[in-house]
Amino acid sequence: MQKLPQIKAAYDWMIQEYDTKIGEATASTDMRSVQRLENFRDSLERGVFVLMFGQFEIDVTDRFRVERENRMRNPDWRIRRGWDTPSLGVKSVPFLSKLALMMDRTGKHYRKIELSYHRRNHCAHGGTSEPVGSIDQFFKDLYEWQAELRRHSSLAS
């Protein structure tokens, strides 16, 4: 999640600009500008949500690759079991499959990640009916999820 702080800083800067402009438009009772700015903010938040989730996806993919390599090298079949399946060697292992192999699907974080992944797909394909929620909270969630992945990793890195 190397670029996550940069993405968040850019978002924060843009929101400061938005707050200034929306304040001006509201003070002048320019409702057309207010609506236009609200639409811009919605698009911004959806785009930032997708970019931020993408950083988490990169982390999951990198950890999955390392986890698979380490388990496949382990001489103990109980640790290697299932990870040497040829279908896990291809680059197109679905995100939720990678996640399920590295996190407890019954844990509190998995379901939130799964819901966010579906929301990410919705937004990335032009959907606007699902709200993305607080970007500030999502930023915190991503780091919490990353820590959870680390706790479940055989490397505990």
C-alpha positions in Angstrom: 0.0 0.0 0.0 2.9 2.1 -0.9 0.9 4.9 -2.6 -1.9 5.0 -0.1 -0.6 8.0 1.9 -0.1 10.0 -1.4 -3.6 9.2 -2.6 -5.1 10.2 0.7 -3.1 13.4 0.8 -4.3 14.3 -2.7 -7.9 13.6 -1.7 -7.5 15.7 1.5 -6.2 18.6 -0.6 -9.0 18.3 -3.1 -11.6 18.2 -0.3 -10.2 21.4 1.1 -10.7 23.0 -2.3 -14.2 21.6 -2.5 -15.0 23.0 1.0 -13.9 26.4 -0.1 -15.9 26.3 -3.4 -19.0 24.8 -1.8 -18.9 27.5 0.9 -18.7 30.2 -1.8 -21.5 28.7 -3.8 -23.7 28.3 -0.8 -23.1 31.8 0.4 -24.1 33.2 -3.0 -27.1 30.8 -3.1 -25.9 29.5 -6.4 -27.7 26.1 -6.3 -26.6 25.1 -9.7 -22.9 25.4 -8.6 -23.7 23.6 -5.4 -25.2 20.7 -7.3 -22.3 20.6 -9.8 -19.7 20.6 -6.9 -21.6 17.8 -5.1 -21.5 15.7 -8.3 -17.7 16.4 -8.6 -17.2 15.4 -5.0 -19.2 12.1 -5.5 -17.0 11.3 -8.5 -13.9 12.2 -6.6 -14.8 9.9 -3.7 -15.6 7.0 -6.0 -12.4 7.4 -7.9 -10.3 7.7 -4.7 -12.1 4.7 -3.2 -11.2 2.6 -6.3 -7.6 3.8 -6.2 -7.2 3.1 -2.4 -8.8 -0.3 -2.7 -6.4 -1.0 -5.6 -3.5 -0.5 -3.2 -4.9 -3.1 -0.9 -5.4 -5.5 -3.8 -1.7 -5.1 -4.7 -0.8 -5.9 -1.1 -3.0 -9.0 -1.1 -1.6 -10.2 -4.4 2.0 -9.7 -3.2 1.4 -11.5 0.0 -0.5 -14.3 -1.7 2.5 -14.9 -4.1 5.0 -15.0 -1.2 2.7 -17.2 0.9 2.3 -19.6 -1.9 6.0 -19.8 -2.7 6.9 -20.3 1.0 4.3 -23.0 1.5 5.2 -24.8 -1.7 8.9 -24.9 -0.5 7.9 -26.4 2.9 8.7 -30.1 3.1 5.8 -30.7 5.4 2.8 -31.7 3.2 0.3 -30.4 5.9 1.6 -26.9 5.3 2.0 -27.4 1.5 -1.4 -29.1 1.1 -3.6 -27.3 -1.4 -1.1 -24.5 -2.1 0.6 -26.6 -4.8 -2.6 -26.8 -6.8 -1.8 -25.7 -10.4 -4.8 -23.4 -10.5 -3.1 -21.3 -7.8 -0.1 -20.8 -9.9 -1.7 -18.7 -12.6 -1.9 -15.0 -12.4 -5.6 -14.8 -12.6 -6.5 -16.2 -9.2 -9.6 -14.1 -8.2 -9.1 -11.6 -5.5 -11.6 -13.1 -3.1 -10.0 -16.6 -3.5 -6.6 -15.1 -2.5 -8.2 -13.4 0.4 -10.1 -16.5 1.5 -6.8 -18.5 1.5 -5.1 -15.9 3.7 -7.9 -14.8 6.1 -10.6 -16.3 8.2 -13.7 -16.0 6.1 -15.8 -16.0 9.4 -13.7 -13.2 10.9 -15.0 -9.7 11.3 -12.6 -8.2 8.7 -13.3 -10.6 5.8 -16.9 -9.6 5.3 -16.1 -5.9 5.4 -13.4 -6.4 2.8 -15.7 -8.5 0.6 -18.4 -5.8 0.7 -15.8 -3.1 -0.1 -14.5 -5.2 -3.0 -18.0 -5.4 -4.4 -18.5 -1.7 -3.9 -15.1 -1.1 -5.6 -16.2 -3.1 -8.6 -19.5 -1.3 -8.7 -17.7 2.1 -8.8 -15.0 1.0 -11.2 -17.6 0.1 -13.7 -19.5 3.3 -13.5 -22.0 2.5 -10.8 -23.3 5.3 -8.7 -26.1 3.8 -6.6 -23.9 2.5 -3.8 -22.4 5.1 -1.5 -18.7 4.7 -0.7 -18.9 6.0 2.8 -16.2 8.0 4.6 -12.9 8.0 2.8 -11.2 8.8 6.2 -12.6 5.7 7.8 -11.9 3.6 4.7 -8.2 4.8 4.9 -8.1 3.5 8.5 -9.8 0.3 7.6 -7.3 -0.5 4.9 -4.4 -0.4 7.3 -6.4 -2.5 9.8 -7.1 -5.1 7.1 -3.4 -5.1 6.2 -2.5 -5.8 9.8 -5.0 -8.6 9.9 -3.4 -10.1 6.8 0.0 -9.9 8.4 -1.4 -11.7 11.5 -2.6 -14.6 9.4 0.6 -14.8 7.3 2.8 -17.8 7.8 5.6 -15.2 7.6 4.1 -12.8 10.1 6.0 -10.0 8.3 
